[in-house]
Amino acid sequence: MKLGFFTRPLHPLDKNWRTCLNEDREAIILADKLGYSEAYIGEHLSDKAENITSCIAFIASLAYETKTIRLRTGTVNIPNLHPVHIAGQVAMIDNMLNGRFNFGISPGGLI
């Protein structure tokens, strides 16, 4: 059986944003050390409780901190960015992760 990890992430509104981001990173680094096969990272631009505004930037912060876990975008909200911008970011992160990247998209529910 393979285990996966999904960070939505949902945090208390009064919690420090940097603390939340650091805790989310630490959770995925720990999941990698524990042998989890994959981690999904969601993004939201306008939800105060879900404070990862760019799952690609967040994944980039994990590229050299993790060794075997596949990192996946929970979804990239396509209407928020130009397709060329998204393609460039996805190509770069895919190379940084040496094949441990999966790209998921969505129409976006929150703006």
FIKEDO-305421 format. One record per atom (N, C-alpha, C): residue in three letters; x negated, y, z. Coordinates in steps of 0.05 Angstrom, whole numbers. Example, Ala and Ser with C-alpha at 12.3 -4.5 7.8 and 13.67 -1.06 7.14 Angstrom:
2
+-----+--------+--------+--------+
! res !      X !      Y !      Z !
+-----+--------+--------+--------+
! ala !   -264 !   -114 !    156 !
! ala !   -246 !    -90 !    156 !
! ala !   -264 !    -66 !    156 !
! ser !   -257 !    -45 !    142 !
! ser !   -273 !    -21 !    143 !
! ser !   -258 !      1 !    157 !
+-----+--------+--------+--------+
END
This chain:
111
+-----+--------+--------+--------+
! res !      X !      Y !      Z !
+-----+--------+--------+--------+
! met !    -17 !    -23 !      0 !
! met !      0 !      0 !      0 !
! met !    -18 !     25 !      0 !
! lys !    -10 !     45 !    -16 !
! lys !    -24 !     70 !    -17 !
! lys !     -8 !     91 !     -2 !
! leu !    -22 !    109 !     12 !
! leu !     -8 !    131 !     26 !
! leu !    -14 !    157 !     12 !
! gly !      7 !    174 !     11 !
! gly !      4 !    200 !      0 !
! gly !     12 !    221 !     21 !
! phe !      5 !    246 !     16 !
! phe !     10 !    268 !     34 !
! phe !     23 !    290 !     18 !
! phe !     44 !    302 !     29 !
! phe !     56 !    325 !     16 !
! phe !     57 !    348 !     35 !
! thr !     46 !    371 !     27 !
! thr !     48 !    395 !     44 !
! thr !     67 !    414 !     29 !
! arg !     88 !    420 !     42 !
! arg !    108 !    437 !     29 !
! arg !     99 !    466 !     29 !
! pro !     86 !    478 !     46 !
! pro !     84 !    474 !     75 !
! pro !    104 !    492 !     89 !
! leu !    115 !    484 !    110 !
! leu !    135 !    500 !    125 !
! leu !    122 !    507 !    152 !
! his !    121 !    533 !    158 !
! his !    108 !    542 !    182 !
! his !    126 !    562 !    197 !
! pro !    122 !    564 !    224 !
! pro !    137 !    584 !    239 !
! pro !    132 !    612 !    228 !
! leu !    152 !    629 !    227 !
! leu !    149 !    656 !    215 !
! leu !    129 !    673 !    231 !
! asp !    126 !    669 !    256 !
! asp !    109 !    686 !    273 !
! asp !     81 !    675 !    275 !
! lys !     74 !    653 !    261 !
! lys !     47 !    642 !    262 !
! lys !     29 !    656 !    243 !
! asn !      4 !    661 !    251 !
! asn !    -15 !    674 !    234 !
! asn !    -19 !    659 !    208 !
! trp !    -18 !    674 !    186 !
! trp !    -20 !    662 !    159 !
! trp !    -46 !    647 !    154 !
! arg !    -68 !    659 !    163 !
! arg !    -94 !    646 !    159 !
! arg !    -96 !    620 !    175 !
! thr !    -85 !    620 !    199 !
! thr !    -84 !    596 !    215 !
! thr !    -69 !    574 !    201 !
! cys !    -46 !    581 !    189 !
! cys !    -30 !    561 !    175 !
! cys !    -45 !    550 !    151 !
! leu !    -58 !    567 !    136 !
! leu !    -73 !    557 !    112 !
! leu !    -96 !    539 !    121 !
! asn !   -110 !    547 !    142 !
! asn !   -132 !    530 !    152 !
! asn !   -122 !    503 !    162 !
! glu !   -100 !    503 !    176 !
! glu !    -88 !    478 !    186 !
! glu !    -80 !    460 !    162 !
! asp !    -68 !    472 !    142 !
! asp !    -61 !    456 !    118 !
! asp !    -85 !    444 !    105 !
! arg !   -107 !    460 !    102 !
! arg !   -131 !    450 !     90 !
! arg !   -143 !    427 !    107 !
! glu !   -144 !    431 !    133 !
! glu !   -155 !    411 !    151 !
! glu !   -139 !    385 !    150 !
! ala !   -112 !    387 !    146 !
! ala !    -96 !    363 !    145 !
! ala !   -102 !    347 !    119 !
! ile !   -107 !    360 !     97 !
! ile !   -114 !    346 !     72 !
! ile !   -142 !    335 !     73 !
! ile !   -160 !    349 !     85 !
! ile !   -188 !    339 !     88 !
! ile !   -187 !    314 !    106 !
! leu !   -171 !    314 !    127 !
! leu !   -168 !    291 !    144 !
! leu !   -155 !    268 !    129 !
! ala !   -134 !    274 !    113 !
! ala !   -121 !    253 !     97 !
! ala !   -142 !    240 !     78 !
! asp !   -159 !    255 !     67 !
! asp !   -180 !    244 !     50 !
! asp !   -198 !    226 !     65 !
! lys !   -207 !    234 !     89 !
! lys !   -224 !    218 !    106 !
! lys !   -210 !    192 !    115 !
! leu !   -184 !    193 !    118 !
! leu !   -168 !    170 !    127 !
! leu !   -161 !    151 !    104 !
! gly !   -168 !    158 !     80 !
! gly !   -163 !    141 !     57 !
! gly !   -137 !    145 !     43 !
! tyr !   -123 !    167 !     48 !
! tyr !    -99 !    173 !     32 !
! tyr !   -106 !    175 !      3 !
! ser !    -88 !    166 !    -14 !
! ser !    -94 !    165 !    -43 !
! ser !    -89 !    191 !    -57 !
! glu !    -70 !    207 !    -47 !
! glu !    -62 !    232 !    -61 !
! glu !    -50 !    252 !    -41 !
! ala !    -52 !    277 !    -49 !
! ala !    -39 !    299 !    -34 !
! ala !    -26 !    318 !    -54 !
! tyr !     -1 !    324 !    -48 !
! tyr !     14 !    343 !    -64 !
! tyr !     16 !    370 !    -49 !
! ile !     12 !    392 !    -63 !
! ile !     12 !    418 !    -51 !
! ile !     33 !    435 !    -66 !
! gly !     53 !    445 !    -51 !
! gly !     74 !    461 !    -62 !
! gly !     66 !    491 !    -62 !
! glu !     81 !    507 !    -75 !
! glu !     76 !    536 !    -75 !
! glu !    102 !    551 !    -75 !
! his !    102 !    574 !    -62 !
! his !    125 !    593 !    -62 !
! his !    114 !    621 !    -59 !
! leu !    125 !    639 !    -75 !
! leu !    116 !    667 !    -74 !
! leu !    132 !    684 !    -55 !
! ser !    156 !    677 !    -49 !
! ser !    173 !    695 !    -34 !
! ser !    185 !    683 !     -8 !
! asp !    176 !    661 !      0 !
! asp !    186 !    648 !     25 !
! asp !    166 !    651 !     47 !
! lys !    173 !    666 !     68 !
! lys !    154 !    672 !     89 !
! lys !    146 !    647 !    104 !
! ala !    163 !    626 !    105 !
! ala !    156 !    602 !    120 !
! ala !    139 !    583 !    104 !
! glu !    139 !    586 !     78 !
! glu !    122 !    569 !     60 !
! glu !    102 !    587 !     47 !
! asn !     78 !    588 !     59 !
! asn !     60 !    610 !     52 !
! asn !     37 !    603 !     33 !
! ile !     38 !    581 !     19 !
! ile !     18 !    576 !     -2 !
! ile !     30 !    589 !    -28 !
! thr !     19 !    611 !    -36 !
! thr !     30 !    625 !    -59 !
! thr !     17 !    616 !    -85 !
! ser !     -5 !    601 !    -84 !
! ser !    -17 !    589 !   -108 !
! ser !    -29 !    562 !   -100 !
! cys !    -15 !    541 !   -109 !
! cys !    -25 !    514 !   -102 !
! cys !    -51 !    509 !   -117 !
! ile !    -56 !    521 !   -140 !
! ile !    -81 !    517 !   -154 !
! ile !   -104 !    529 !   -139 !
! ala !   -101 !    553 !   -129 !
! ala !   -122 !    566 !   -113 !
! ala !   -127 !    550 !    -87 !
! phe !   -105 !    540 !    -75 !
! phe !   -108 !    524 !    -51 !
! phe !   -123 !    498 !    -57 !
! ile !   -117 !    485 !    -79 !
! ile !   -130 !    460 !    -87 !
! ile !   -160 !    466 !    -93 !
! ala !   -166 !    489 !   -105 !
! ala !   -193 !    496 !   -111 !
! ala !   -209 !    498 !    -85 !
! ser !   -197 !    507 !    -63 !
! ser !   -211 !    509 !    -38 !
! ser !   -217 !    482 !    -26 !
! leu !   -205 !    461 !    -37 !
! leu !   -209 !    433 !    -27 !
! leu !   -227 !    417 !    -45 !
! ala !   -233 !    427 !    -69 !
! ala !   -247 !    411 !    -89 !
! ala !   -273 !    399 !    -79 !
! tyr !   -289 !    414 !    -65 !
! tyr !   -315 !    404 !    -56 !
! tyr !   -315 !    396 !    -26 !
! glu !   -291 !    397 !    -14 !
! glu !   -288 !    389 !     14 !
! glu !   -277 !    360 !     16 !
! thr !   -266 !    350 !     -7 !
! thr !   -254 !    323 !     -8 !
! thr !   -271 !    306 !    -27 !
! lys !   -268 !    280 !    -23 !
! lys !   -285 !    262 !    -39 !
! lys !   -269 !    244 !    -58 !
! thr !   -247 !    232 !    -48 !
! thr !   -233 !    212 !    -64 !
! thr !   -203 !    217 !    -68 !
! ile !   -191 !    233 !    -51 !
! ile !   -162 !    238 !    -53 !
! ile !   -156 !    253 !    -79 !
! arg !   -134 !    245 !    -93 !
! arg !   -125 !    259 !   -116 !
! arg !   -109 !    284 !   -106 !
! leu !   -114 !    307 !   -117 !
! leu !   -100 !    331 !   -110 !
! leu !    -81 !    338 !   -132 !
! arg !    -56 !    343 !   -124 !
! arg !    -35 !    348 !   -144 !
! arg !    -19 !    373 !   -137 !
! thr !    -12 !    387 !   -158 !
! thr !      6 !    410 !   -153 !
! thr !     33 !    399 !   -148 !
! gly !     45 !    408 !   -125 !
! gly !     73 !    400 !   -120 !
! gly !     90 !    410 !   -143 !
! thr !     86 !    434 !   -150 !
! thr !     94 !    446 !   -176 !
! thr !     81 !    473 !   -178 !
! val !     75 !    480 !   -202 !
! val !     67 !    507 !   -209 !
! val !     92 !    519 !   -222 !
! asn !    101 !    541 !   -211 !
! asn !    125 !    554 !   -221 !
! asn !    119 !    569 !   -247 !
! ile !    125 !    556 !   -269 !
! ile !    117 !    565 !   -296 !
! ile !    126 !    593 !   -303 !
! pro !    151 !    602 !   -295 !
! pro !    159 !    629 !   -304 !
! pro !    143 !    652 !   -291 !
! asn !    127 !    646 !   -271 !
! asn !    113 !    667 !   -256 !
! asn !     87 !    676 !   -269 !
! leu !     76 !    659 !   -287 !
! leu !     50 !    666 !   -298 !
! leu !     50 !    661 !   -329 !
! his !     32 !    673 !   -343 !
! his !     30 !    669 !   -371 !
! his !     18 !    640 !   -376 !
! pro !     28 !    626 !   -395 !
! pro !     19 !    598 !   -400 !
! pro !    -11 !    596 !   -405 !
! val !    -24 !    616 !   -417 !
! val !    -53 !    615 !   -422 !
! val !    -67 !    617 !   -395 !
! his !    -58 !    633 !   -378 !
! his !    -70 !    636 !   -351 !
! his !    -68 !    609 !   -336 !
! ile !    -45 !    597 !   -337 !
! ile !    -41 !    571 !   -324 !
! ile !    -60 !    550 !   -336 !
! ala !    -61 !    549 !   -362 !
! ala !    -77 !    529 !   -376 !
! ala !   -107 !    532 !   -369 !
! gly !   -116 !    557 !   -367 !
! gly !   -144 !    562 !   -359 !
! gly !   -150 !    552 !   -331 !
! gln !   -131 !    558 !   -312 !
! gln !   -135 !    550 !   -285 !
! gln !   -134 !    519 !   -283 !
! val !   -116 !    507 !   -296 !
! val !   -113 !    478 !   -295 !
! val !   -138 !    464 !   -307 !
! ala !   -148 !    474 !   -329 !
! ala !   -172 !    462 !   -341 !
! ala !   -196 !    465 !   -322 !
! met !   -198 !    488 !   -309 !
! met !   -221 !    491 !   -291 !
! met !   -219 !    473 !   -267 !
! ile !   -196 !    472 !   -255 !
! ile !   -192 !    456 !   -230 !
! ile !   -195 !    426 !   -237 !
! asp !   -186 !    418 !   -261 !
! asp !   -189 !    390 !   -269 !
! asp !   -219 !    383 !   -271 !
! asn !   -235 !    401 !   -282 !
! asn !   -264 !    396 !   -284 !
! asn !   -277 !    396 !   -256 !
! met !   -268 !    414 !   -239 !
! met !   -280 !    416 !   -212 !
! met !   -274 !    390 !   -196 !
! leu !   -252 !    377 !   -201 !
! leu !   -244 !    354 !   -186 !
! leu !   -252 !    327 !   -200 !
! asn !   -266 !    329 !   -222 !
! asn !   -276 !    305 !   -236 !
! asn !   -255 !    283 !   -239 !
! gly !   -231 !    291 !   -249 !
! gly !   -210 !    272 !   -254 !
! gly !   -192 !    265 !   -231 !
! arg !   -194 !    280 !   -209 !
! arg !   -177 !    275 !   -186 !
! arg !   -154 !    295 !   -184 !
! phe !   -146 !    306 !   -207 !
! phe !   -125 !    327 !   -207 !
! phe !   -101 !    318 !   -224 !
! asn !    -78 !    323 !   -214 !
! asn !    -53 !    319 !   -229 !
! asn !    -37 !    345 !   -228 !
! phe !    -25 !    352 !   -251 !
! phe !    -11 !    377 !   -254 !
! phe !     19 !    373 !   -256 !
! gly !     33 !    385 !   -238 !
! gly !     62 !    385 !   -239 !
! gly !     73 !    413 !   -242 !
! ile !     95 !    416 !   -257 !
! ile !    107 !    442 !   -263 !
! ile !    136 !    442 !   -254 !
! ser !    147 !    466 !   -252 !
! ser !    176 !    469 !   -246 !
! ser !    185 !    496 !   -257 !
! pro !    211 !    499 !   -259 !
! pro !    222 !    525 !   -268 !
! pro !    222 !    545 !   -245 !
! gly !    217 !    537 !   -221 !
! gly !    216 !    555 !   -198 !
! gly !    243 !    560 !   -186 !
! gly !    245 !    556 !   -160 !
! gly !    271 !    561 !   -147 !
! gly !    270 !    587 !   -132 !
! leu !    248 !    595 !   -121 !
! leu !    245 !    620 !   -107 !
! leu !    226 !    638 !   -123 !
! ile !    230 !    663 !   -123 !
! ile !    213 !    681 !   -138 !
! ile !    194 !    695 !   -119 !
+-----+--------+--------+--------+
END
